[in-house]
Amino acid sequence: MKTKITKVFGNKPASQNEELREPYWEFMGRKLREERGHNSYFNSEYIMKKEIQEMQSLVHILQMRIIELNDEVHHLNDKVQKLGGLTTQLELDI
Protein backbone atom coordinates (compact mmCIF):
# COMPACT_ATOMS: atom_id res chain seq x y z
CA MET A 1 0.00 0.00 0.00
CA LYS A 2 1.42 3.33 -1.03
CA THR A 3 1.29 5.97 1.69
CA LYS A 4 0.70 9.61 0.98
CA ILE A 5 3.69 11.76 1.92
CA THR A 6 3.08 15.42 2.60
CA LYS A 7 5.32 18.41 3.10
CA VAL A 8 6.16 19.29 6.72
CA PHE A 9 5.06 22.94 6.50
CA GLY A 10 3.01 24.86 3.97
CA ASN A 11 0.61 23.93 1.22
CA LYS A 12 3.03 23.75 -1.71
CA PRO A 13 3.81 20.33 -3.20
CA ALA A 14 6.94 18.79 -1.71
CA SER A 15 10.05 18.76 -3.85
CA GLN A 16 12.78 16.15 -3.57
CA ASN A 17 15.08 18.50 -1.60
CA GLU A 18 12.53 19.23 1.14
CA GLU A 19 11.93 17.14 4.25
CA LEU A 20 8.92 14.79 3.88
CA ARG A 21 6.92 13.08 6.56
CA GLU A 22 4.23 10.46 6.89
CA PRO A 23 0.83 11.62 8.24
CA TYR A 24 0.37 10.95 11.96
CA TRP A 25 -2.44 8.39 11.78
CA GLU A 26 -0.77 6.46 8.99
CA PHE A 27 2.46 6.40 11.03
CA MET A 28 0.63 5.18 14.16
CA GLY A 29 -1.23 2.51 12.17
CA ARG A 30 2.00 1.29 10.59
CA LYS A 31 3.76 1.16 13.98
CA LEU A 32 0.85 -0.79 15.48
CA ARG A 33 0.90 -3.30 12.62
CA GLU A 34 4.66 -3.74 13.03
CA GLU A 35 4.34 -4.24 16.81
CA ARG A 36 1.58 -6.81 16.42
CA GLY A 37 3.95 -8.99 14.45
CA HIS A 38 6.67 -8.82 17.11
CA ASN A 39 4.83 -8.24 20.38
CA SER A 40 2.72 -11.08 21.81
CA TYR A 41 0.72 -8.63 23.97
CA PHE A 42 -1.63 -7.94 21.08
CA ASN A 43 -1.80 -11.61 20.13
CA SER A 44 -5.31 -13.00 20.52
CA GLU A 45 -3.91 -16.27 21.87
CA TYR A 46 -2.18 -14.36 24.69
CA ILE A 47 -5.37 -12.45 25.49
CA MET A 48 -7.42 -15.68 25.60
CA LYS A 49 -4.88 -17.41 27.85
CA LYS A 50 -4.84 -14.43 30.21
CA GLU A 51 -8.66 -14.39 30.33
CA ILE A 52 -8.79 -18.13 31.07
CA GLN A 53 -6.21 -17.71 33.82
CA GLU A 54 -8.29 -14.97 35.46
CA MET A 55 -11.47 -17.07 35.21
CA GLN A 56 -9.74 -20.10 36.73
CA SER A 57 -8.53 -18.03 39.68
CA LEU A 58 -12.10 -16.76 40.22
CA VAL A 59 -13.45 -20.32 40.07
CA HIS A 60 -10.89 -21.35 42.70
CA ILE A 61 -11.87 -18.45 44.97
CA LEU A 62 -15.56 -19.35 44.61
CA GLN A 63 -14.88 -23.03 45.35
CA MET A 64 -13.01 -22.05 48.51
CA ARG A 65 -15.97 -19.88 49.55
CA ILE A 66 -18.37 -22.81 48.97
CA ILE A 67 -16.23 -24.99 51.24
CA GLU A 68 -16.32 -22.31 53.95
CA LEU A 69 -20.09 -21.97 53.70
CA ASN A 70 -20.61 -25.76 53.79
CA ASP A 71 -18.49 -25.94 56.94
CA GLU A 72 -20.62 -23.21 58.50
CA VAL A 73 -23.86 -25.02 57.56
CA HIS A 74 -22.60 -28.28 59.08
CA HIS A 75 -21.51 -26.43 62.22
CA LEU A 76 -24.94 -24.81 62.56
CA ASN A 77 -26.73 -28.15 61.92
CA ASP A 78 -24.64 -29.76 64.68
CA LYS A 79 -25.48 -26.87 67.00
CA VAL A 80 -29.22 -27.27 66.29
CA GLN A 81 -29.04 -31.02 66.96
CA LYS A 82 -27.17 -30.48 70.26
CA LEU A 83 -29.87 -28.04 71.37
CA GLY A 84 -32.54 -30.67 70.67
CA GLY A 85 -34.07 -29.20 67.52
CA LEU A 86 -34.72 -30.69 64.11
CA THR A 87 -32.34 -29.61 61.35
CA THR A 88 -35.08 -29.92 58.74
CA GLN A 89 -37.52 -27.66 60.60
CA LEU A 90 -37.59 -24.02 59.55
CA GLU A 91 -38.53 -21.42 62.14
CA LEU A 92 -39.85 -17.96 61.42
CA ASP A 93 -40.01 -15.02 63.81
CA ILE A 94 -43.47 -13.52 63.36
PEMOGI-V108470 format. One record per run of one state. SS is the DSSP state (alpha for helix, beta for strand, coil for the rest). FROM is the first residue (numbers start at 1). TO is the last residue. If there is no record, write none. Layout:
ss->[SS;SS]
from->[FROM;FROM]
to->[TO;TO]
//
This chain:
ss->[coil;beta;coil;beta;coil;alpha;coil;alpha;coil;alpha;coil]
from->[1;5;8;20;23;24;39;40;43;44;83]
to->[4;7;19;22;23;38;39;42;43;82;94]
//
